């Protein structure tokens, strides 16, 4: 009989979206198959989607995305930046709590380390209570709810289950907004030029999901409004957009890429882009924004482009995470 949890420790599990184990075709295919098989992510008819996924997407997309990952891969650690940063966030959070009776770990919704694996590790380490921290500031069924699904699926296989709490969405949390503003201002201050315009780009989702009741779009716009006000920016020089659309369906608009292409025609010569919905830099921020969209801007006549880093494991970023965790652990510590 497992008696490891008799010590009554508290576990904290940071969870981000996911990452392939490598950039080769098989690793990318395995990662994309897990991600795109999630019914929270793709709500299309399952039979139709199975054929599209297995006979079209998983034939073409792994090679293409693998080449994209190659451009940002952390070669020193042989892993994606998202994995490097999420690990660092976990280690710094553990150091912040010091010798308290708290065990901090991290997991990915898709790929490795997996949620079931790390939940089991925390439970085996004696954690009777576990706080799940989905690192998504804005709620979306395709991200936040999917994490909860996976957590409860893992618990369904446990005879002795730990007690759980989840950190709620923090899209309007003053500490988060202030951290975003300070980070933006600090990064802009490093530039040799001054942006004419600041774009806040969030990951998109199909418009249909919002029509069904998902609050994601409203929360993104609220984050954008609060950030603009905190930075004391004019509405004419700030805009919220949505990136990373996939497939032929209508997604949340305005689209980031189309906006970036159009801004030089509106007189914008110097553009900075911040990605407030991402807690750590990843393919969508480093390659899609810092690479693809920078090329779009310059190609249409723009002069200077800056992709502002995510909060990551910076002092501001860790202040946000520590604040959320301490707030949600009240009554447990």
Buried (B, 14 or more C-beta within 10 A) or exposed (E): EEEEBEEEBBBBBBBBBBBBBBBBEEBBBBBBBBBBBBEBBBBBEEEEBEEBBEEEBBEEBBEEBBEBBEEBBEEEEEBBBBBBBBBBBBEBBBEBBEEEEBBBBBBBBBBBBBBBEBBBBBBEBBBBBBBBBBBBBBBBBBBBBBBBBBBEEBBEEEEEBBEBBBBEBBBBBEBBBBBBBBBBEEBBEEEEEEBBBBBBBBBBBBBEBBEEEBBBBEBBBBBBBBBBEBBEBEEEEBBBBBBBBBEEEEBBBEBBBEBBBBBBEEEBBBBBBBBBBBBBBBBBBBBBBBBBBBEBBBEBEBEBBBBBBBBBBBEBBBBBBBBBBEEBBEEEE
